[in-house]
């Protein structure tokens, strides 16, 4: 655990906040002028679709249906634990649902904007890292892509970063909980477990596994029934297997083998995907 001595802590002033606001305003103004408005800029991100398309097509219906139809909607992937949290964002009014979802998205953006920026500046003992992070964050494609589709990527990312941050400060149970929450929205944040395997932190891995079982199995099973919960996971895995065929050609997939096959025109068969996946793992 690395702590920054109090004598070396940065002193933040009002002007730092004002400079950050000016920087954010300049970047947003650039997007506004270049594309005829921020909303047009977001709408033009990726293939044509309505803003918050994934939320309207998948999350909102899932929240409305989970109590009467406890199955994942075809073509999308989420866990039963996550689906059981969606009814709060699925009131009768679709407009109110989008407002609630937008509040969640903007809260996540605010945390992901300032939390790592302050942390990096404190680590480097230079405020330039604060402003550089804000600049890179606001011009990053994943941010606007997330706002385009209303995805959970920002929330997942802040949860995963929080897990690492809490672990460094010795709050192991809280860290395991945050990583489990991120993993139970979508599976891939669970890949961070390799970091703890390398560190031989088996106590943390056990805590993480405990939360996965409690939140990912016991919690949904207590509401949906054990058999229904298992069936839900089986259907999700079937959707993931089916996705191997079409997702390779979807511009939303930034997985290295898929990017390479789209750029080169190679057929994404099992051998090609396996070879490119090994290269991807080697890079990681």
N, C-alpha and C positions, 0 to 999 in steps of 0.2 A: 504494500500500500504506500503510495507516494503522496505526501502532503506538502503543500506549498507553505513555507514559513511565513508567519504573519508579517514579519519585517519586509518581505519581498512582495506582498500582495499589491496588486495594482489599485490605484485610487481612481475611481470613476467619477466623472464630473458631468454636469448638465450639458456641457458642450459636446460631450461624446455622444449622448443620445440625440442631440440636434444634428450632428454630423451624420449619424446613422439614418435619421429620418430623411435628410437631404439626399443621401446616397440612394435610399430606397425610392424616393420620389423621382430622382433622375432616371433610374432604370425603368420604372413603371411608365414614366412620361415617354421614354424612348420607344417602348413597346406600343404605347397608345398612339403615338404619332406615326410610327412605321406601319401599323396594321389597321388604323382607323378605329381604335378602341381596344381596351383590354379584353372585352368579351369576344370581339372578333379574332383577336390573337389566340385566345384559348380555343375557340371554335375551329380555327385553322390548324390546330395542333393534331397531327396524325390524320387518319382517314376521316371522311365526313361522318359526323354523328352529332346528336344533340348533346349539349353540355350535361354532365352527370348521367350519361347514358347507361353506364353499368349500374349505378344506384337505382335508376328508374326501372331498368329491365330485370334486375336480379335481386338486389338487396331489399328494395321496397316490397316486391311481391313475396320474397321469402319471409319477411317480417309479418306480412299479412296472413301467410299460409301455414306457418310452422306449427301452430296449435292443431290445425285440422288436417294438414298434409305434411307430415314431418319427413320430407324427402328433399334432396337438393334439386334445384331446377336444372334441367338439361343444358349442357354447354358451359357450366360454371362450377367453381370449386370452392367450397367453404365447409367448415366443420359444424356439427350440430350445436356445439357450445356457442359458437359465434352466431349461429342462426337464432338461438334462443335470446340473444341480446338485441336482435333487430326489431322486435315489436315496438320498442320505445320510439324508433325512427320510422314507424309505419302507422301513423294515425290515419283517420278516415280521409283527411284532406291531403292530397299529394303535394299541394303547395306548402303546407305546414311541414310535411315530411322533408321536403328539400331544404327548407329553412333550418330545421334541426340538424340535418346532415351537413349543411354549410357551416353552421356554428362549430360542429365537431372538426370539420376540415380546417377551418381557420384557427381554431385553438391548437391543433397539431402543427400547423405551419408556424405559428408564433413561437411555440416551444422549440421546434426544430431550427428556427431562425436564430434565436437568441441564446439558447442553452449551450450548444456547441461553440458558438462564437465567443462567449464569455469564457468558457472552459479553455479553449485554445489560446486565447490571449493570456489567461492566467498561467498556463503551462509555459508558453513562450516568453512571458514577461514583456510582451510588446503588444500594444494595442492595434498594430497594423494587422495582426492575425484576426482580430475581431472584424475589422472592416473588409479584409480580403475574403473571409468566409461568407459574410453577408452578400458581397458582390457575386461570388461564385454560386452561392445558393440561389439567388434571384435570377440568374441567367441560365440555370440548369434546366435541361429538357424534362427530367423526371418530375420536377415540381409542377410545371404547367400541364404535363401529361396527366398527372394525378388529378388536377383540377378539371381537366377535360372530361374524364370518365367518372369522377367521384369515387375513386378507388380508396383502398385502405393503406396504401403504401406508406404515406407519411406517418400515420398512427403506428404502423408496424415498426418503422425505422426509429421513431422516438422511443418506443418501448424497448427495442433492442439496445439502443445506445444507453438508455437508463439502466438496463440490466448490467452492462459493463461498468458504468459509472458507480452504481451501488455496490457492485462486487469489489471494486477497487477500494472502497471505503469500509469494507468489512461488513456490509449489510447483506449477508448471503441469502437469507430467506426472502427478502424483498427483491433481490436481484433474480433469484430463481423464479419468483412469481411473475416478474415483468417479462422474462424470457419465455415462460410458459404461455402467457397471454398472447405475446406476439406470434408464437408458434401455432396457437390454436385459432388464430384468424386465418393464417395461411402457413403451410408447413415449412417453407424454406428458412425462416429465421432460426429454426432448430439446428441449422448447419453450424451455428456458433458453438455448438457443444464440442466441436473438434478443438476449439481454443482451450477449453477446460480439460479435454482429454490430454492435450499436449502438456498442460501444466500439472497433470495428474491430480486434479482437484476432484476426486471421486465423491467427496462429501457434497460438493455443490451439484454434481451430476445426479446424486441421489435425491437431493431436494427438488431439482428440476423434474425428475421422473415422477416424484410424488405429486407435484402440482399438475403434471400432465394427466396422471390417472384421476386425480380428484376433480379437476375442472373439465377434462376432456372426455371422461367416461362416467364417473359417479354422478356429476352434476346433470348432464343430459339424461342419463338413465333414470334418475330420480323423477324427472318430469315426463319423459317420453316412453320410458320402459327400456330395459336392457336390450331386448331383441330388436326394437326399433332403432336404437342407437347404433348397434352393430350393423344393421342393414343400411343405415345412413352412410356410415363409413365405407361400406362395400360399394355403394352406388357412387360415392365420390371417387374412389379408386378406379372404378370402371370408367368414369368420365375422364380421369387423368390418362388412362390407357388410350382411350379414344382420341384424346387431344394430341397424342404424339403424331397423328397423321396430318391434322390441319394446322396446328399451331406453328409448325415449321415455316409456313408460308405467310403467317400473319405478321405485319410490321410491328405489332405490339411486343412480340417476343424478341428480347435482346440477348437471349442465350447464344453464346458464341457459335455453336454448331448451326443454329438456325440462321444467324446472320451470314455465315460463310456460305451455306447452301443457297441462300437468296442471291448473294452477290455473284456466285460462280455458276449457278444453274445446276449444281449437282443434285442428284436424287437423294432425298433424306432417308435412305434405307437404313437398316439396323447397323450394318458394318460401317457406313460413312458416319452416322451419328455417333457410334461408339468410339471411332478413331478421333473424331473432333472433340468428343467429350473428354478423352484422355488428355488432349492438348489443353483443354480448358482447365482441367484439374491440375495439370502441371503448372499452368500460369498462377492458379490460386495458391 
